[in-house]
Amino acid sequence: MDFNSKKCYTLRIHRKKHPIIHNYHLGGDALSTVPSQAYLGVEIHEKLSWKSHINATAAKAGRTLGFLRRNLGKCAQSVKHQAYISLVRSQLEYASTIWDPYRQNQIDQLEQIQRRAIRFIYGNYQREASVTTMRLDLGIPTLEERRRQARLTTFYKAINNQIAISIPDYIKPRQRSTRQQHQQRFMRLGSSSDNYRQSFFPRTLRDWDALPTNIIELPTVEQFKGAINA
């Protein structure tokens, strides 16, 4: 297989102010070094920050929402609702188990897109109108809660061998348990780095340990999703 060197880049993952620099070549051509690059639709940054990906996701979803407002403004509420779920929210949640933000400004940045969409669905842009009330009437949860549910569901599938994601060896089950603590309780992972502490496994383990025993022991993923969505 031949690769086009002009479409290939070097991305260094590091936390150093002065990283070790090494130039890479492909077919005699030097590869360009970039601070971030999209891979399978996810923007990966050299500092493992998700800021650039979240900015790009919010901008893309905002443009799609603008398109819907221009073309579906006079359609029925049910049509606009389905269009939002299919074309906008799907963009806001693509691979979100990986990049689920923990900084409040980034959480609000994504929620603002949904709030605009809810006003579009209702056709109500009055300042005094409560977007939260409209959202609850539509039965739409916050994006933050949906990302939490998606992480927990992915972890449930992983520990029950229902998905091609293996549990790393460094994730150990708790040795001691009580009647209030379920058997599938794991040691929490600590770190001085926010990027790691708020990544999928450390963050999801904290949420997992907060679930009651009767939920994590449910036999099917459908029952589990229904319980954490309730």
Phi, psi and omega in degrees: 000131179264141178246142175275113185297335180284348177252010179247145185223162174254128178234119180263125176265116184200168175236012184271147174290328180232082183290160176289127183258127175221131181271134181249147182233150177222118182061032180086353180259137177286134180276139179287143178262130182235150178282337178206157181202141178284135177223117183054039176085003180241128181280114181260127183255151182298335178265007184058033174267144181260011183300312182295323179292318180294319177299316180293320180295314180296320180294317180294315179295324178295321178294320179295320178296321176299321177298316180295320180296323181287330188252340183239016185302329183258007180281168178295155181302321181296325179292315180294323178298311181294323179296319178298312182298318186283322190252335183253305182297328178298326176288320181292341185245004182298121179056030186290342176297337179277314191250014180316112186288150176244346177280135187297324181294327178284324175299314180295326180300319179283320179297330180297325177297316180293323179297320176296322180294322180295320175298322177296317181298317180279340186069028184240108181247016179291136185298324184280351180289137182275113178292325179299316178298317178296320180297317179294322178297325179280347182074030181259117177285167177293154177296324179300315180293321179295324178292321176299314179297322179294320178295315180295321179294319177297319179293320177302314180296322183294314183285344178256015176056040178252008181209152184278052175232116181272148177280124181300153182296335183282355174268108187251143174288151176295141181282327182250146177217156177237180179296334180272346183251122183288162183294328180271053178254132189244156175295135179282153182254123180254159179194152176276352181260125177298323181302322179275317183300329180259012178279180193304301187293308180301318183289317182291328177299322178295317178292323181296317182294339180277350181282144177289157184301319185296339178275312184289343179265007177297140189283338183235155180292328178297316178293321179297312179298319179297323182289319182279344176274346184292000000 
